[in-house]
């Protein structure tokens, strides 16, 4: 989308935003890009570590005289009045200054919910970066925003918003979508000379891959062999399940299996992999949302952070012409994959902020509903009193395997994963069992209220409605 178009007919209005988790990595990329857009400025920045935040702003060449550490509402208001940037460690001070839209990027389910609710209550739009918040409270926040005539949106630059937008684009064109998805965060890079595969900073032997670089005639057998060859590397990050829950609820596409497929596939193979099982692919049901592990050779372009849609082709001449131009088609020409092999974090987020404020338009989905539930199963027997701590880069929950359930199949009392996070078990949970709300001794009251409210307002109305939505997606 052309940013100049977003400013059209706006009277050169300046859009001001508040940003939480402002000292973090995503926030830095947005703050860096904002320096290049005079019509988009940060007004209030919130982070628990103000010295860290100041250091980031200094590295980005924000003038020191613009920055003020504010300990009360009066200081925030005074800083805003002189055109400065208020830095706060207390989230209660966020709304003391004038701004148009909140960018919530803390990754904290309870804190993020509270800040988003406060922003909406005071008439401000919300761009949600924290997928952990959205997976529990997104439906509730969307309902609040709609009731107040405000925009609640995912944020461009993160995989959920990018995939939602790609799906919206494909649907607008009338493409017949079979599956949608993203890649894992890090590619699998195979070195044929060394016989090893590397994922981020971990390298393991995988000589078997030398004979598995093509799919062959039996696609699923090849995928199984590849999975065995890289079994020493981790598969299935909690963050992947969380992001796909957000995508599912904004598009109507559902998980084909609760652990997702995670095929080890090359980019050129996506249209052969994501097709019905009856045709040699992995899908038991079409209309699926999924994640794959991108396999590539050293020096080949990365797909890490990318998103895709797989569609049925119609006119053979059109699509063979596109194949000749390098587009990805299945071997038999019946399916094609369209993809964006990147996401640029906060570099792209200005699109969402300007679109929401100037044109009252969210990024992608406009009517989220409970098409999928991010839940958790106990990895081992968990005794009463177990603390379900959340931590690590992917915000894993101790002792719990993330799963993505189809909305109509999820038990009514299932606990969303990030409601269970930070809670204590009131009773034992057997290995393999879903975590239920009643299993939690002390769930966060705000998150529980938001979860129940969102499901009540925007849950699947009837099974017939769900089937109709799936039929439209899969047609």
RODO-2510 file (C-alpha; in nm, 4 decimals, decimal comma):
residues 475
     n   res          X          Y          Z
     1     x     0,0000     0,0000     0,0000
     2     x     0,1278     0,3473    -0,0908
     3     x     0,1753     0,5546     0,2242
     4     x     0,1173     0,8734     0,0267
     5     x    -0,2315     0,7424    -0,0527
     6     x    -0,2966     0,6983     0,3196
     7     x    -0,2252     1,0671     0,3733
     8     x    -0,4510     1,1730     0,0869
     9     x    -0,7451     1,3903     0,1917
    10     x    -0,6145     1,3977     0,5493
    11     x    -0,5261     1,7645     0,5477
    12     x    -0,1666     1,6708     0,6274
    13     x    -0,2805     1,5641     0,9706
    14     x    -0,0123     1,4308     1,2041
    15     x    -0,0920     1,0905     1,3514
    16     x     0,0353     1,0436     1,7062
    17     x     0,0783     0,7083     1,8726
    18     x     0,1494     0,5651     2,2145
    19     x     0,3760     0,2618     2,2341
    20     x     0,4080     0,0018     2,5079
    21     x     0,7035    -0,2306     2,5424
    22     x     0,8829     0,0659     2,3860
    23     x     1,2316    -0,0585     2,4696
    24     x     1,1840    -0,3907     2,2911
    25     x     1,2960    -0,5138     1,9515
    26     x     0,9693    -0,4662     1,7616
    27     x     0,9235    -0,1214     1,9107
    28     x     1,2710    -0,0160     1,8036
    29     x     1,1947    -0,0910     1,4393
    30     x     0,8784     0,1215     1,4540
    31     x     1,0586     0,4071     1,6276
    32     x     1,3345     0,3932     1,3674
    33     x     1,0881     0,4052     1,0782
    34     x     0,8871     0,6867     1,2372
    35     x     1,1925     0,9095     1,1981
    36     x     1,1364     0,8881     0,8229
    37     x     0,7657     0,9789     0,8337
    38     x     0,6968     1,3366     0,9458
    39     x     0,3229     1,2680     0,9596
    40     x     0,3647     0,9879     1,2167
    41     x     0,5148     1,0682     1,5551
    42     x     0,5473     0,8930     1,8928
    43     x     0,3776     1,0857     2,1730
    44     x     0,3997     0,8628     2,4822
    45     x     0,6400     0,5706     2,5181
    46     x     0,5953     0,3198     2,7993
    47     x     0,8564     0,0753     2,9224
    48     x     0,9494    -0,0561     3,2660
    49     x     1,3179     0,0148     3,1942
    50     x     1,3419     0,3847     3,1096
    51     x     1,7243     0,3913     3,0927
    52     x     1,7098     0,1157     2,8300
    53     x     1,4417     0,3081     2,6402
    54     x     1,6472     0,6272     2,6507
    55     x     1,9476     0,4380     2,5182
    56     x     1,7430     0,3056     2,2243
    57     x     1,6125     0,6534     2,1432
    58     x     1,9641     0,7928     2,1614
    59     x     2,0890     0,5314     1,9154
    60     x     1,8042     0,6316     1,6829
    61     x     1,9072     1,0007     1,7036
    62     x     1,5960     1,1288     1,8778
    63     x     1,6907     1,4708     2,0168
    64     x     1,7450     1,4534     2,3913
    65     x     1,5552     1,7793     2,4469
    66     x     1,2402     1,6110     2,3106
    67     x     1,2487     1,3358     2,5729
    68     x     1,1090     1,3737     2,9239
    69     x     1,0826     1,1105     3,1958
    70     x     0,7348     1,1631     3,3395
    71     x     0,6269     1,0472     3,6838
    72     x     0,2756     1,1954     3,6835
    73     x    -0,0055     1,2976     3,4505
    74     x     0,0813     1,6664     3,4674
    75     x     0,4313     1,5992     3,3362
    76     x     0,2931     1,3925     3,0488
    77     x     0,0482     1,6671     2,9538
    78     x     0,3163     1,9377     2,9735
    79     x     0,5541     1,7348     2,7578
    80     x     0,2849     1,6814     2,4977
    81     x     0,1923     2,0507     2,4978
    82     x     0,5451     2,1487     2,3959
    83     x     0,5661     1,8803     2,1302
    84     x     0,7943     1,6480     2,3244
    85     x     0,7898     1,2720     2,3780
    86     x     0,6799     1,1538     2,7225
    87     x     0,8608     0,8502     2,8620
    88     x     0,6694     0,6631     3,1315
    89     x     0,7220     0,3454     3,3288
    90     x     0,3686     0,3504     3,4725
    91     x     0,1095     0,2379     3,2182
    92     x    -0,1578     0,4344     3,4059
    93     x    -0,0001     0,7514     3,2641
    94     x    -0,0381     0,6493     2,9002
    95     x    -0,3645     0,8301     2,8389
    96     x    -0,2561     1,1517     3,0115
    97     x    -0,1280     1,2788     2,6768
    98     x    -0,3074     1,3318     2,3445
    99     x    -0,2545     1,0602     2,0836
   100     x    -0,4630     0,8696     1,8305
   101     x    -0,3668     0,5033     1,8495
   102     x    -0,2016     0,2638     2,0933
   103     x     0,0580     0,0182     1,9672
   104     x     0,0572    -0,2590     2,2290
   105     x     0,3863    -0,4524     2,2141
   106     x     0,4569    -0,5751     2,5672
   107     x     0,3832    -0,9437     2,5033
   108     x     0,2203    -0,9520     2,8480
   109     x    -0,1351    -1,0935     2,8337
   110     x    -0,2779    -0,9225     3,1427
   111     x    -0,0905    -0,5929     3,1103
   112     x    -0,1574    -0,5666     2,7388
   113     x    -0,5277    -0,6273     2,7859
   114     x    -0,5560    -0,3615     3,0558
   115     x    -0,3775    -0,1016     2,8434
   116     x    -0,5825    -0,1807     2,5322
   117     x    -0,9104    -0,1622     2,7260
   118     x    -0,8114     0,1723     2,8755
   119     x    -0,7219     0,3120     2,5353
   120     x    -1,0528     0,2036     2,3822
   121     x    -1,2483     0,3367     2,6820
   122     x    -1,0928     0,6778     2,6196
   123     x    -1,1676     0,6816     2,2484
   124     x    -0,8289     0,5758     2,1096
   125     x    -0,7705     0,3118     1,8409
   126     x    -0,5567     0,0050     1,9153
   127     x    -0,2991    -0,1769     1,6998
   128     x    -0,2199    -0,5086     1,8691
   129     x     0,1321    -0,6443     1,8286
   130     x     0,1080    -0,8730     2,1345
   131     x    -0,0373    -1,1906     1,9862
   132     x    -0,0534    -1,3332     2,3395
   133     x    -0,3148    -1,0699     2,4256
   134     x    -0,5055    -1,1178     2,1022
   135     x    -0,5256    -1,4970     2,1406
   136     x    -0,7174    -1,4546     2,4668
   137     x    -0,8883    -1,1168     2,4414
   138     x    -0,8902    -1,0249     2,0724
   139     x    -1,2599    -1,0965     2,0229
   140     x    -1,3475    -0,8950     2,3328
   141     x    -1,1337    -0,5995     2,2241
   142     x    -1,2767    -0,6104     1,8722
   143     x    -1,6265    -0,5970     2,0206
   144     x    -1,5341    -0,3024     2,2450
   145     x    -1,3844    -0,1148     1,9520
   146     x    -1,6851    -0,1772     1,7279
   147     x    -1,9241    -0,0566     1,9987
   148     x    -1,7281     0,2691     2,0258
   149     x    -1,6763     0,3250     1,6550
   150     x    -1,3026     0,2626     1,6877
   151     x    -1,0489     0,0423     1,5092
   152     x    -0,8905    -0,2614     1,6718
   153     x    -0,6369    -0,4133     1,4356
   154     x    -0,3428    -0,6436     1,4021
   155     x    -0,0225    -0,4615     1,3070
   156     x     0,1390    -0,4809     0,9657
   157     x     0,4960    -0,6049     0,9838
   158     x     0,4088    -0,9089     1,1930
   159     x     0,3108    -1,2383     1,0301
   160     x    -0,0546    -1,2429     1,1438
   161     x    -0,1421    -0,9064     0,9878
   162     x     0,0620    -0,9793     0,6760
   163     x    -0,1121    -1,3133     0,6241
   164     x    -0,4569    -1,1706     0,6961
   165     x    -0,3924    -0,9001     0,4368
   166     x    -0,2682    -1,1552     0,1820
   167     x    -0,5833    -1,3634     0,2344
   168     x    -0,8025    -1,0530     0,1995
   169     x    -0,6247    -0,9678    -0,1257
   170     x    -0,6654    -1,3224    -0,2599
   171     x    -1,0337    -1,3304    -0,1699
   172     x    -1,0887    -0,9915    -0,3333
   173     x    -0,9479    -1,1384    -0,6552
   174     x    -1,1816    -1,4379    -0,6304
   175     x    -0,8974    -1,6857    -0,5911
   176     x    -1,0061    -2,0291    -0,4687
   177     x    -0,8007    -2,0665    -0,1499
   178     x    -0,7208    -2,4154    -0,0222
   179     x    -0,4721    -2,3369     0,2552
   180     x    -0,2935    -2,0430     0,4129
   181     x     0,0033    -2,0214     0,6438
   182     x     0,3517    -1,9066     0,7315
   183     x     0,6973    -2,0463     0,7786
   184     x     0,8700    -2,1071     1,1070
   185     x     1,0872    -1,8252     1,2395
   186     x     1,4128    -1,9829     1,1228
   187     x     1,4867    -2,1695     0,7989
   188     x     1,6471    -2,5123     0,7825
   189     x     1,9671    -2,4543     0,5823
   190     x     2,1135    -2,7731     0,4357
   191     x     2,4812    -2,7820     0,3419
   192     x     2,5292    -3,0669     0,0894
   193     x     2,9075    -3,0641     0,1212
   194     x     2,9058    -3,1005     0,4995
   195     x     2,5878    -3,3113     0,5168
   196     x     2,4566    -3,0886     0,7946
   197     x     2,1475    -2,8739     0,8508
   198     x     2,1526    -2,5478     1,0449
   199     x     1,8654    -2,3756     1,2215
   200     x     1,9692    -2,0367     1,3596
   201     x     2,2815    -2,1190     1,5669
   202     x     2,2352    -2,4980     1,5887
   203     x     2,3915    -2,7372     1,3370
   204     x     2,3224    -3,1112     1,3307
   205     x     2,4217    -3,3923     1,0926
   206     x     2,1541    -3,4726     0,8338
   207     x     2,3237    -3,6573     0,5464
   208     x     1,9922    -3,8204     0,4509
   209     x     1,8714    -3,4875     0,3129
   210     x     2,1055    -3,5210     0,0156
   211     x     1,8611    -3,7665    -0,1391
   212     x     1,5509    -3,5778    -0,0287
   213     x     1,5888    -3,2378    -0,1963
   214     x     1,3090    -3,3232    -0,4393
   215     x     0,9582    -3,4365    -0,3425
   216     x     0,9514    -3,7380    -0,5734
   217     x     0,6310    -3,9230    -0,6555
   218     x     0,5259    -3,9888    -0,2941
   219     x     0,5042    -3,6440    -0,1344
   220     x     0,4043    -3,7557     0,2137
   221     x     0,6747    -4,0251     0,2249
   222     x     0,9360    -3,7661     0,1353
   223     x     0,8048    -3,5270     0,3987
   224     x     0,8151    -3,8030     0,6600
   225     x     1,1754    -3,8859     0,5663
   226     x     1,2771    -3,5207     0,5866
   227     x     1,1147    -3,4855     0,9275
   228     x     1,3104    -3,7866     1,0518
   229     x     1,6334    -3,6425     0,9119
   230     x     1,5959    -3,3166     1,1082
   231     x     1,4344    -3,4660     1,4197
   232     x     1,7206    -3,3374     1,6366
   233     x     1,6030    -2,9790     1,5755
   234     x     1,2989    -2,8289     1,7501
   235     x     0,9665    -2,8130     1,5680
   236     x     0,6552    -2,6217     1,6607
   237     x     0,7174    -2,2989     1,8509
   238     x     0,4432    -2,1777     2,0819
   239     x     0,4568    -1,8439     1,9023
   240     x     0,3596    -2,0145     1,5742
   241     x     0,0426    -2,1589     1,7263
   242     x    -0,0415    -1,8229     1,8797
   243     x     0,0015    -1,6347     1,5545
   244     x    -0,2082    -1,8843     1,3629
   245     x    -0,4849    -1,8539     1,6239
   246     x    -0,4988    -1,4805     1,5505
   247     x    -0,5037    -1,5475     1,1762
   248     x    -0,7741    -1,8134     1,2049
   249     x    -1,0065    -1,5884     1,4008
   250     x    -0,9648    -1,3075     1,1476
   251     x    -1,0062    -1,5186     0,8336
   252     x    -1,2228    -1,8229     0,9102
   253     x    -0,9478    -2,0669     0,8089
   254     x    -0,8975    -2,3383     1,0711
   255     x    -0,6235    -2,5796     1,1771
   256     x    -0,6283    -2,9113     0,9926
   257     x    -0,4739    -3,0789     1,2983
   258     x    -0,4204    -2,9354     1,6458
   259     x    -0,0400    -2,9737     1,6353
   260     x    -0,0276    -2,8352     1,2781
   261     x     0,1578    -3,0223     1,0049
   262     x     0,4972    -2,8498     1,0014
   263     x     0,6137    -3,0142     0,6771
   264     x     0,9796    -2,9624     0,5901
   265     x     0,9349    -2,8132     0,2462
   266     x     1,1051    -2,5994    -0,0129
   267     x     0,9296    -2,2861    -0,1362
   268     x     0,8725    -2,4312    -0,4829
   269     x     0,6900    -2,7288    -0,3286
   270     x     0,4163    -2,5492    -0,1345
   271     x     0,1496    -2,6036    -0,4001
   272     x     0,2221    -2,9789    -0,4038
   273     x     0,2355    -3,0095    -0,0237
   274     x    -0,0765    -2,8117     0,0694
   275     x    -0,3378    -3,0023    -0,1265
   276     x    -0,5882    -3,2705    -0,0206
   277     x    -0,4533    -3,6062     0,0970
   278     x    -0,6526    -3,7758    -0,1792
   279     x    -0,4280    -3,5912    -0,4249
   280     x    -0,1042    -3,6693    -0,2416
   281     x    -0,0871    -3,3638    -0,0159
   282     x    -0,1050    -3,3278     0,3622
   283     x    -0,4545    -3,1818     0,4087
   284     x    -0,7326    -3,3901     0,5595
   285     x    -0,9560    -3,0830     0,5193
   286     x    -0,9209    -2,7775     0,2983
   287     x    -0,9711    -2,4251     0,4285
   288     x    -0,6676    -2,4865     0,6516
   289     x    -0,4209    -2,2640     0,8325
   290     x    -0,0786    -2,4157     0,8892
   291     x     0,2980    -2,3667     0,9385
   292     x     0,5879    -2,5175     0,7447
   293     x     0,9632    -2,5401     0,8023
   294     x     1,1400    -2,3868     0,5042
   295     x     1,4241    -2,6017     0,3696
   296     x     1,6864    -2,4261     0,1600
   297     x     2,0492    -2,4431     0,0526
   298     x     2,3159    -2,1912     0,1601
   299     x     2,2888    -1,8792    -0,0503
   300     x     1,9249    -1,9331    -0,1434
   301     x     1,6718    -1,6695    -0,0420
   302     x     1,5085    -1,7097     0,2974
   303     x     1,1403    -1,7624     0,3695
   304     x     1,1774    -1,7068     0,7455
   305     x     0,9019    -1,4657     0,8430
   306     x     0,7099    -1,5230     0,5198
   307     x     0,3428    -1,6020     0,4569
   308     x     0,1588    -1,7852     0,1782
   309     x    -0,1739    -1,8857     0,0297
   310     x    -0,2281    -2,1944    -0,1838
   311     x    -0,5061    -2,1682    -0,4407
   312     x    -0,6694    -2,3902    -0,6977
   313     x    -0,5940    -2,2818    -1,0507
   314     x    -0,8666    -2,2396    -1,3105
   315     x    -0,7647    -2,1364    -1,6627
   316     x    -0,4636    -2,3571    -1,7493
   317     x    -0,3225    -2,1123    -2,0035
   318     x    -0,3153    -1,8276    -1,7508
   319     x    -0,1408    -2,0298    -1,4862
   320     x     0,1075    -2,1970    -1,7212
   321     x     0,2005    -1,8475    -1,8359
   322     x     0,2605    -1,7594    -1,4730
   323     x     0,4661    -2,0750    -1,4201
   324     x     0,6880    -1,9664    -1,7082
   325     x     0,7458    -1,6400    -1,5215
   326     x     0,8695    -1,8320    -1,2179
   327     x     0,5536    -1,8550    -1,0078
   328     x     0,5032    -2,1620    -0,7897
   329     x     0,2637    -2,4211    -0,9301
   330     x     0,2128    -2,7849    -0,8415
   331     x     0,3602    -3,0426    -1,0763
   332     x     0,0193    -3,1064    -1,2342
   333     x    -0,0680    -2,7362    -1,2577
   334     x    -0,3854    -2,7666    -1,0474
   335     x    -0,2608    -2,5616    -0,7510
   336     x    -0,0484    -2,2505    -0,7100
   337     x     0,1230    -2,0843    -0,4139
   338     x     0,1345    -1,7076    -0,3763
   339     x     0,3635    -1,5783    -0,1054
   340     x     0,5428    -1,2904     0,0627
   341     x     0,8796    -1,4217     0,1862
   342     x     0,9305    -1,1611     0,4583
   343     x     0,7916    -0,9538     0,7390
   344     x     0,9613    -0,6287     0,8317
   345     x     0,8350    -0,5792     1,1879
   346     x     0,7792    -0,2147     1,2778
   347     x     0,9092    -0,0950     0,9421
   348     x     0,5670    -0,1891     0,8001
   349     x     0,3541    -0,0969     1,1027
   350     x     0,2984     0,2660     0,9922
   351     x     0,0604     0,1293     0,7276
   352     x    -0,1682    -0,0025     1,0027
   353     x    -0,1470     0,3132     1,2129
   354     x    -0,2183     0,5531     0,9279
   355     x    -0,4918     0,3308     0,7853
   356     x    -0,6692     0,3030     1,1221
   357     x    -0,6541     0,6705     1,2150
   358     x    -0,6914     0,8410     0,8757
   359     x    -0,9227     0,5928     0,7034
   360     x    -1,0810     0,4050     0,9944
   361     x    -0,9714     0,0769     0,8407
   362     x    -0,8050    -0,2235     1,0075
   363     x    -0,5317    -0,4322     0,8485
   364     x    -0,7136    -0,7271     0,6947
   365     x    -0,9912    -0,8962     0,8931
   366     x    -1,2948    -0,6894     0,9882
   367     x    -1,5183    -0,9410     1,1685
   368     x    -1,3109    -1,1737     1,3894
   369     x    -1,4872    -1,4710     1,5429
   370     x    -1,3881    -1,7783     1,7397
   371     x    -1,2742    -2,0010     1,4569
   372     x    -0,9800    -2,1410     1,6549
   373     x    -0,8653    -2,1599     2,0167
   374     x    -0,5041    -2,1554     2,1295
   375     x    -0,5039    -2,4046     2,4140
   376     x    -0,2548    -2,6261     2,5967
   377     x    -0,2100    -2,9943     2,6808
   378     x    -0,0006    -3,1137     2,9716
   379     x     0,3293    -3,2565     2,8428
   380     x     0,3603    -3,4730     3,1561
   381     x     0,1451    -3,5267     3,4626
   382     x     0,1208    -3,1892     3,6380
   383     x     0,0448    -3,1957     4,0114
   384     x    -0,1776    -2,9472     4,1918
   385     x     0,0217    -2,6406     4,2885
   386     x     0,2268    -2,6354     3,9669
   387     x     0,3044    -2,2805     3,8564
   388     x     0,2507    -2,2449     3,4826
   389     x     0,5267    -1,9934     3,4214
   390     x     0,5564    -1,8155     3,0858
   391     x     0,9016    -1,7399     2,9533
   392     x     1,1668    -1,7714     2,6855
   393     x     1,1855    -1,6119     2,3428
   394     x     0,8661    -1,7829     2,2264
   395     x     0,6719    -1,7306     2,5522
   396     x     0,6378    -2,1010     2,6200
   397     x     0,4337    -2,2146     2,9202
   398     x     0,6098    -2,4524     3,1578
   399     x     0,5017    -2,8155     3,1154
   400     x     0,2400    -2,7333     2,8512
   401     x     0,2285    -2,8134     2,4788
   402     x     0,0531    -2,5475     2,2742
   403     x    -0,2254    -2,6784     2,0494
   404     x    -0,4627    -2,5057     1,8098
   405     x    -0,8202    -2,6334     1,8323
   406     x    -1,0976    -2,5718     1,5832
   407     x    -1,3423    -2,3323     1,7457
   408     x    -1,6459    -2,5561     1,7104
   409     x    -1,4560    -2,8516     1,8586
   410     x    -1,3025    -2,6745     2,1578
   411     x    -1,4615    -2,7672     2,4936
   412     x    -1,6622    -2,4816     2,6406
   413     x    -1,4466    -2,4773     2,9551
   414     x    -1,1072    -2,4979     2,7814
   415     x    -0,8491    -2,2505     2,9121
   416     x    -0,6768    -2,0417     2,6445
   417     x    -0,3021    -2,0905     2,6774
   418     x    -0,2225    -1,7380     2,7879
   419     x    -0,4941    -1,7397     3,0499
   420     x    -0,3226    -2,0450     3,1976
   421     x     0,0159    -1,8705     3,1780
   422     x     0,1288    -1,7397     3,5193
   423     x    -0,1564    -1,9266     3,6911
   424     x    -0,1275    -2,2075     3,9468
   425     x    -0,2981    -2,5432     3,9066
   426     x    -0,5759    -2,6009     4,1580
   427     x    -0,5818    -2,9736     4,0834
   428     x    -0,3677    -3,2303     3,9028
   429     x    -0,3801    -3,2557     3,5247
   430     x    -0,2908    -3,5845     3,3571
   431     x    -0,0384    -3,6019     3,0759
   432     x    -0,2020    -3,5220     2,7439
   433     x    -0,5079    -3,3581     2,8983
   434     x    -0,6263    -3,0120     2,7998
   435     x    -0,5917    -2,7426     3,0627
   436     x    -0,9405    -2,6303     3,1680
   437     x    -1,0445    -2,3071     3,3351
   438     x    -1,1501    -2,5030     3,6442
   439     x    -0,7948    -2,6422     3,6687
   440     x    -0,6613    -2,2926     3,7438
   441     x    -0,6546    -2,1712     4,1036
   442     x    -0,5856    -1,8074     4,0272
   443     x    -0,6459    -1,7071     3,6655
   444     x    -0,6167    -1,3359     3,5957
   445     x    -0,9649    -1,1932     3,6470
   446     x    -0,9398    -0,9437     3,3620
   447     x    -0,8237    -1,2016     3,1100
   448     x    -1,0911    -1,4510     3,2180
   449     x    -1,3622    -1,1867     3,1860
   450     x    -1,2345    -1,0824     2,8426
   451     x    -1,2105    -1,4443     2,7229
   452     x    -1,5669    -1,5240     2,8236
   453     x    -1,7000    -1,1938     2,6934
   454     x    -1,5341    -1,2345     2,3539
   455     x    -1,6505    -1,5934     2,3107
   456     x    -2,0044    -1,4953     2,4037
   457     x    -2,0133    -1,1992     2,1656
   458     x    -1,8179    -1,3434     1,8738
   459     x    -1,8164    -1,7186     1,9173
   460     x    -1,9363    -1,9469     1,6389
   461     x    -2,3105    -1,8837     1,6261
   462     x    -2,4117    -2,2245     1,4968
   463     x    -2,2412    -2,5260     1,3490
   464     x    -2,4235    -2,4507     1,0238
   465     x    -2,2652    -2,1041     1,0163
   466     x    -1,9240    -2,2594     1,0774
   467     x    -1,9715    -2,5101     0,7983
   468     x    -2,0836    -2,2358     0,5628
   469     x    -1,7769    -2,0277     0,6472
   470     x    -1,5492    -2,3252     0,5872
   471     x    -1,7232    -2,4042     0,2624
   472     x    -1,6669    -2,0483     0,1425
   473     x    -1,2985    -2,0711     0,2346
   474     x    -1,2433    -2,4104     0,0775
   475     x    -1,5079    -2,4041    -0,1999
***
